[in-house]
Amino acid sequence: MTESDIKGLGRETTDLTVGAVSAVLTAVIDGFLLSRIWRWAGQQTSHEHHAAVVQTTWLVGAVAFTMLLGAAVAGSRSTPQRRWRYAMFSPILCQLLLVVGLIVYLMVNPPRFSIPW
């Protein structure tokens, strides 16, 4: 068998690259979201602190769940690089779908603003 007969030659590097870029994008997006959740950490009341803990738990849980789901979708017969790519791309896809869902919700139910004068 020659090198030209091997299917998918070189895809491992691409899978690793896409997985790494997806992981960095997930870290940046989640870092931004966590900075918004915890922006006034020292000045929060106990109720606000509890709400921030709950929001952080939901965010970390959603990312962990989608990573496991992505690895499961890749399957056990795929290469480790392919499982890494699926596991790292799934949280990005989930977060983008949440943003799209929020936009659709706001388009269907637009907020009402009132001008005081």
TORMAR-984914 format. One record per residue (C-alpha): residue in one letter; x, y, z. Coordinates in steps of 0.02 Angstrom, whole numbers, plus 32768, in hexadecimal, padded with zeros to 4 digits. Layout:
# residues N
AXYZ...
END
This chain:
# residues 117
M800080008000T804780A87FCFE802C81508023S7FB181827F9CD7F4180EE7FCDI7F2D81298081K7E8A81878093G7E8882208100L7F4382398102G7F6882DF8156R7EBC82F481A4E7F0082D88253T7F5D837D824CT7EC283D7820DD7E5983888296L7ED583BF8319T7EDB846F82D4V7E1E848182CBG7E0F8438837AA7E8F84B183C0V7E3E8549836CS7D93851183ACA7DD984FA845CV7E2485A9845AL7D8085F5841AT7D1F859984A1A7D9785D88526V7D89868B84E7I7CCB868984DED7CB986358587G7D3B86A885D4F7CD7873E8597L7C3586F485DAL7C8486CE8682S7CCB877E868CR7C1B87C18671I7BD3874B86F3W7C5687768777R7C77882D874CW7C4A887087F9A7C7D87D7885EG7CB1883A88F9Q7C1488A688FEQ7B90882088E6T7B0987F88963S7AF387438996H7A63872F891BE7ACA8776888AH7B5D870988BCH7AEF866E88BCA7AA9869E8811A7B5B86B287CEV7B8B86078811V7AF285B987BFQ7B17860E8718T7BCD85D68720T7B9785248746W7B1F852486B2L7BA58568863EV7C2B84EC8673G7BAE845D8671A7B71848985C2V7C228491857FA7C5383EC85D2F7BB483968594T7BCB83D184E1M7C82839B84E4L7C4E82EC851AL7BC282EC849AG7C3B831F8411A7CB58295843FA7C258219843FV7BE982548394A7C99823A834EG7C8D81848382S7D09810983C9R7D4B80D4831DS7D8A818082EDT7E3781C2830DP7E5F821D83B0Q7E7B82BB834BR7DCC82AE8300R7D7F829383ADW7DE1832C83EBR7D9E8396835CY7CEA83608379A7CFB83798435M7D4184298421F7CCC84608395S7C2D842B83F0P7C2F84B68476I7C4A853A83EFL7BB784F6838DC7B4B84F1842AQ7B7685A58457L7B5385E183A6L7AAB858883A6L7A7F85DB844CV7AA786868401V7A3E865F8367G79B1862583D8L79BA86C6843DI79B6872F839EV791F86D0835CY78C986E48405L78E9879F8405M78A987AC8352V78098751837EN77F187AA8426P784788528415P786588B384B5R77F7894B84D1F784D89ED84F6S77EE8A838536I782C8B348527P78038B9585C5W77CE8C37856F
END
